[in-house]
Amino acid sequence: MREMLLIALFALLGAGAAGLLGAAALRLLRHRSLTVSVAVVAVVAVTAMLAGTLAVAWAMFLSPHDLTVVTTVVAMAAVVSLATALLLGRWVVARSRALQLAARSFGDGGEYAAPEGPVPGELALLSRELAATSARLAESRERERSLEASRRELVAWISHDLRTPLAGLRAMAEALEDGVAADPERYFRQMRTDVERLNDMVGDLFELSRIHAGALTLSLSRLSLYDLVGDALAGAAPLARELGVRLVGERVEAVPVEVDAKEISRVLGNLLVNAIRRTPADGTVEVAVERRADGAVLSVSDGCGGIPERDLPRVFDTGWRGSDARTPPAGAGLGLAIVRGIVEAHRGHATVHNIPNGCRFEVTLPTAEP
């Protein structure tokens, strides 16, 4: 028993010395190729075995013949281990370089294509993560292109919408200045209308910029949607009467919510004005509020005839108007984008879907805690 303990002790000392030297070598070579590191590990393993054997032989536990045999076996094992380590290292390095080139392709704006052939489990996991990242980057680039196109369209449309009333104001001002206006009072009324339209457009742009910049500050208070809907219907009634549209708000539940009353009133106003202007005379615009499992649902239904299915995903996009008309009552195409921004700031969501002879806009808001 004592002899076996001494053998184990001397073997441990020899192998430990080889291991320390190998660790020092790995630290010095840590910035070199993986092939070198794998080769060092193989050499350390064989050297540790040889060092332990020599330590035991030095303690006179092995005969010279046995020592020669063991040394020869270890040397052959060292040759095979080193060759295997070099082959493994070169294979892993080749797969990692292929993965590097594949990663560079989607980093330069392309799509990631996983390298062909078998790879180690860790590199396979990394490849899957790179593929998922590539998909997310592609979605992000597509979203960025869509936003950039939307911004360019918005700038073009706003420029047109600003130019038209400004040109009219300039012409009417020149006519009044030259004293050639046939009906000055009518000119003044038209100028006031155009100025109010420009003011509303600038207000919408400012509100939208605050939403996109994340600078929309909400002053939350607990109130009932019943009261907000009543005020909104009263505010939209004159426009509905002017256009011959009936407003209905009979299915409105008194659902408590914690919202910014001013901003949600703006949401209701935008939805009602949009619905009234899109509904033909003698049509009906209905407002309803109900409590559902996911929150309080406020809906505005109109008689616009429906929205083409291809346009439904774009309804809340900035600048979308639903027609190619660049004149009133199409507006600047900012109202529904503002609706979505305000609702999402309240941790809700806005949707739209077609119904018979029209469409229904739904706004879902979290209900107030009891």
LINKA-V932958 format. One record per residue. N is the residue number from 0. RES is the residue in three letters. PSI is psi in whole degrees, 0 to 359 (NA if undefined). OMEGA is omega in degrees with one decimal (999 if undefined). D_LAST is the distance of its C-alpha to the last C-alpha in whole Angstrom. Layout:
N/RES/PSI/OMEGA/D_LAST  N/RES/PSI/OMEGA/D_LAST
This chain:
0/MET/316/178.9/78  1/ARG/323/179.2/79  2/GLU/320/179.5/80  3/MET/322/177.8/77  4/LEU/320/177.9/75  5/LEU/319/177.6/77  6/ILE/314/179.8/77  7/ALA/320/-179.3/73  8/LEU/312/-180.0/73  9/PHE/322/177.3/76  10/ALA/320/179.0/74  11/LEU/319/179.3/71  12/LEU/316/179.4/72  13/GLY/314/180.0/74  14/ALA/323/178.8/71  15/GLY/319/177.8/69  16/ALA/317/178.2/71  17/ALA/321/178.8/71  18/GLY/319/177.9/67  19/LEU/317/176.8/67  20/LEU/320/178.4/70  21/GLY/319/178.0/67  22/ALA/319/177.4/64  23/ALA/319/178.9/66  24/ALA/318/179.1/67  25/LEU/322/178.9/64  26/ARG/318/179.2/63  27/LEU/329/-175.3/66  28/LEU/19/-173.3/65  29/ARG/341/179.0/61  30/HIS/1/-179.9/62  31/ARG/182/-177.6/64  32/SER/155/176.9/64  33/LEU/330/178.0/62  34/THR/318/179.2/65  35/VAL/317/-179.5/67  36/SER/317/179.0/64  37/VAL/320/178.2/65  38/ALA/319/178.4/68  39/VAL/318/178.8/68  40/VAL/317/179.0/66  41/ALA/318/179.4/68  42/VAL/320/179.4/71  43/VAL/318/-179.4/69  44/ALA/314/-179.1/69  45/VAL/320/-179.6/73  46/THR/323/178.0/74  47/ALA/319/177.9/72  48/MET/316/-179.1/74  49/LEU/320/-179.8/77  50/ALA/319/177.4/76  51/GLY/320/178.9/75  52/THR/314/179.6/79  53/LEU/324/178.4/81  54/ALA/320/178.4/79  55/VAL/318/177.8/80  56/ALA/321/179.1/84  57/TRP/329/178.0/84  58/ALA/7/175.0/84  59/MET/32/176.3/87  60/PHE/350/179.2/84  61/LEU/146/175.0/86  62/SER/160/178.5/89  63/PRO/321/-179.6/90  64/HIS/314/179.3/90  65/ASP/322/179.2/87  66/LEU/318/178.7/86  67/THR/318/179.9/87  68/VAL/311/-177.9/86  69/VAL/319/-179.8/82  70/THR/319/178.7/83  71/THR/316/178.8/84  72/VAL/316/179.9/81  73/VAL/321/179.2/78  74/ALA/316/177.9/80  75/MET/320/177.2/80  76/ALA/324/179.0/76  77/ALA/317/180.0/76  78/VAL/312/-179.0/77  79/VAL/317/-179.1/75  80/SER/317/-178.7/72  81/LEU/318/178.5/72  82/ALA/317/178.8/73  83/THR/319/180.0/70  84/ALA/319/179.3/68  85/LEU/317/177.9/70  86/LEU/315/179.0/69  87/LEU/316/-179.9/65  88/GLY/316/-179.9/65  89/ARG/323/179.4/66  90/TRP/316/179.6/64  91/VAL/319/178.5/61  92/VAL/318/179.0/62  93/ALA/318/179.1/63  94/ARG/322/179.8/59  95/SER/325/176.7/58  96/ARG/321/175.9/60  97/ALA/320/177.0/59  98/LEU/323/178.1/55  99/GLN/315/178.6/56  100/LEU/320/178.8/57  101/ALA/320/178.7/55  102/ALA/322/179.9/52  103/ARG/329/-177.5/54  104/SER/315/-179.8/54  105/PHE/340/173.9/50  106/GLY/333/178.3/50  107/ASP/6/177.6/53  108/GLY/0/178.9/51  109/GLY/194/178.3/52  110/GLU/148/-178.8/50  111/TYR/131/175.4/50  112/ALA/117/-177.4/53  113/ALA/138/178.8/53  114/PRO/146/-179.1/57  115/GLU/157/177.2/59  116/GLY/165/-179.9/60  117/PRO/147/177.8/58  118/VAL/158/176.0/57  119/PRO/158/-176.5/56  120/GLY/318/-179.7/52  121/GLU/317/178.4/51  122/LEU/326/176.4/52  123/ALA/318/176.7/51  124/LEU/317/177.4/47  125/LEU/321/179.1/48  126/SER/319/178.1/49  127/ARG/321/177.5/46  128/GLU/320/177.6/44  129/LEU/322/177.8/46  130/ALA/318/177.8/46  131/ALA/319/177.8/42  132/THR/321/178.0/42  133/SER/319/178.7/45  134/ALA/318/178.9/43  135/ARG/321/177.5/40  136/LEU/321/177.8/42  137/ALA/318/177.1/44  138/GLU/320/179.3/40  139/SER/318/178.4/40  140/ARG/320/179.1/43  141/GLU/318/178.4/43  142/ARG/321/178.7/39  143/GLU/318/177.0/41  144/ARG/320/179.1/44  145/SER/317/178.7/42  146/LEU/321/179.6/40  147/GLU/318/177.1/43  148/ALA/321/178.5/45  149/SER/320/178.9/42  150/ARG/318/-179.7/42  151/ARG/318/177.0/46  152/GLU/318/-179.4/45  153/LEU/316/179.0/43  154/VAL/318/179.9/45  155/ALA/316/-178.2/48  156/TRP/317/179.6/46  157/ILE/321/177.8/45  158/SER/317/178.5/48  159/HIS/314/-177.2/49  160/ASP/330/175.8/47  161/LEU/322/-176.7/48  162/ARG/321/-175.8/51  163/THR/305/178.9/51  164/PRO/327/178.6/50  165/LEU/321/177.2/52  166/ALA/320/177.9/55  167/GLY/317/178.5/54  168/LEU/320/179.8/54  169/ARG/316/-179.5/57  170/ALA/316/-179.6/59  171/MET/322/178.2/58  172/ALA/319/178.3/58  173/GLU/321/179.1/62  174/ALA/318/178.4/63  175/LEU/321/-179.9/62  176/GLU/321/-179.3/63  177/ASP/355/178.9/67  178/GLY/26/-178.6/66  179/VAL/8/179.6/67  180/ALA/123/-178.0/63  181/ALA/323/-178.4/64  182/ASP/86/-176.9/61  183/PRO/322/-179.5/59  184/GLU/319/179.0/56  185/ARG/323/177.8/55  186/TYR/318/179.6/56  187/PHE/318/179.6/53  188/ARG/318/179.5/51  189/GLN/321/178.7/51  190/MET/320/178.3/51  191/ARG/319/178.4/48  192/THR/316/-180.0/46  193/ASP/321/178.7/47  194/VAL/318/178.4/46  195/GLU/322/178.0/42  196/ARG/317/177.6/42  197/LEU/320/179.6/43  198/ASN/319/177.8/41  199/ASP/320/-179.3/38  200/MET/317/178.4/39  201/VAL/321/177.1/39  202/GLY/318/177.7/36  203/ASP/319/178.7/35  204/LEU/319/179.3/37  205/PHE/317/179.0/35  206/GLU/317/-179.7/32  207/LEU/322/178.6/33  208/SER/323/177.0/34  209/ARG/320/-179.9/31  210/ILE/312/-178.1/29  211/HIS/330/-179.4/32  212/ALA/356/-177.8/33  213/GLY/23/-177.4/29  214/ALA/13/179.7/29  215/LEU/112/-178.9/26  216/THR/125/-177.5/24  217/LEU/136/173.8/21  218/SER/93/-170.9/19  219/LEU/142/174.9/15  220/SER/154/-178.9/14  221/ARG/125/179.6/10  222/LEU/176/-178.4/12  223/SER/137/176.6/13  224/LEU/337/178.4/15  225/TYR/316/-179.3/17  226/ASP/319/180.0/18  227/LEU/318/-180.0/19  228/VAL/320/178.3/21  229/GLY/316/178.7/23  230/ASP/320/-179.2/24  231/ALA/319/178.0/25  232/LEU/320/178.2/27  233/ALA/322/179.9/29  234/GLY/328/-178.3/30  235/ALA/352/-176.3/32  236/ALA/316/179.9/33  237/PRO/317/179.0/37  238/LEU/321/179.1/37  239/ALA/318/177.9/36  240/ARG/320/-179.6/39  241/GLU/322/-177.3/41  242/LEU/1/177.4/41  243/GLY/34/-178.4/41  244/VAL/137/178.7/38  245/ARG/135/175.5/35  246/LEU/129/-178.6/32  247/VAL/130/177.6/29  248/GLY/53/-174.8/26  249/GLU/335/-177.3/25  250/ARG/62/-178.4/23  251/VAL/111/177.7/20  252/GLU/151/178.5/16  253/ALA/75/-177.8/14  254/VAL/124/179.7/11  255/PRO/137/177.1/9  256/VAL/162/176.2/10  257/GLU/98/-171.9/11  258/VAL/173/170.1/15  259/ASP/110/-173.5/18  260/ALA/321/-178.3/19  261/LYS/315/-177.0/23  262/GLU/319/178.4/23  263/ILE/327/173.7/21  264/SER/324/176.2/23  265/ARG/319/176.5/26  266/VAL/310/179.8/25  267/LEU/317/-179.8/24  268/GLY/316/179.4/28  269/ASN/317/-179.6/30  270/LEU/319/-178.7/29  271/LEU/315/179.4/30  272/VAL/317/178.2/33  273/ASN/316/-178.7/34  274/ALA/318/-178.5/33  275/ILE/317/-177.4/35  276/ARG/336/179.4/38  277/ARG/350/-178.1/38  278/THR/131/179.2/38  279/PRO/163/178.6/42  280/ALA/146/-175.5/43  281/ASP/8/175.6/41  282/GLY/178/-175.5/39  283/THR/136/171.0/35  284/VAL/122/-175.7/32  285/GLU/135/177.0/29  286/VAL/135/179.9/25  287/ALA/151/175.6/22  288/VAL/131/177.4/19  289/GLU/156/178.1/17  290/ARG/129/176.6/14  291/ARG/177/-177.4/15  292/ALA/327/-177.0/15  293/ASP/2/177.5/15  294/GLY/194/177.8/13  295/ALA/127/-176.4/14  296/VAL/118/176.0/18  297/LEU/123/-176.9/20  298/SER/145/174.9/23  299/VAL/116/-178.4/27  300/SER/136/-178.8/30  301/ASP/182/178.9/33  302/GLY/44/-175.1/37  303/CYS/351/-177.8/38  304/GLY/357/178.5/40  305/GLY/160/179.3/38  306/ILE/134/177.6/38  307/PRO/140/-176.1/41  308/GLU/324/-178.0/40  309/ARG/339/-178.0/41  310/ASP/347/-176.7/39  311/LEU/318/179.0/36  312/PRO/345/-175.6/35  313/ARG/0/-171.9/36  314/VAL/320/-176.5/34  315/PHE/9/177.8/32  316/ASP/149/178.3/35  317/THR/127/177.6/36  318/GLY/352/-179.1/39  319/TRP/134/-177.8/39  320/ARG/346/179.6/40  321/GLY/1/176.9/40  322/SER/167/178.8/44  323/ASP/359/-178.4/47  324/ALA/137/178.7/47  325/ARG/19/-177.0/47  326/THR/162/176.9/47  327/PRO/150/8.2/44  328/PRO/19/-177.3/42  329/ALA/328/179.0/42  330/GLY/188/-176.9/40  331/ALA/358/178.8/40  332/GLY/26/-178.1/38  333/LEU/342/-172.8/35  334/GLY/312/-177.6/32  335/LEU/328/174.8/31  336/ALA/322/176.8/31  337/ILE/321/177.7/29  338/VAL/310/-178.7/27  339/ARG/318/-178.9/26  340/GLY/316/-179.5/26  341/ILE/317/-178.4/24  342/VAL/316/179.1/21  343/GLU/330/175.3/22  344/ALA/336/176.2/22  345/HIS/12/-178.2/18  346/ARG/32/175.6/18  347/GLY/193/176.9/19  348/HIS/153/-178.7/22  349/ALA/137/-179.6/24  350/THR/167/176.5/27  351/VAL/143/174.4/29  352/HIS/158/-177.5/31  353/ASN/147/172.1/34  354/ILE/170/177.9/34  355/PRO/122/176.3/37  356/ASN/13/179.9/39  357/GLY/204/178.1/36  358/CYS/162/-178.8/33  359/ARG/124/173.9/29  360/PHE/130/-179.7/27  361/GLU/132/176.8/24  362/VAL/122/179.2/21  363/THR/124/-178.6/18  364/LEU/147/176.2/15  365/PRO/138/177.4/12  366/THR/155/180.0/9  367/ALA/146/176.9/6  368/GLU/145/179.1/4  369/PRO/NA/999/0
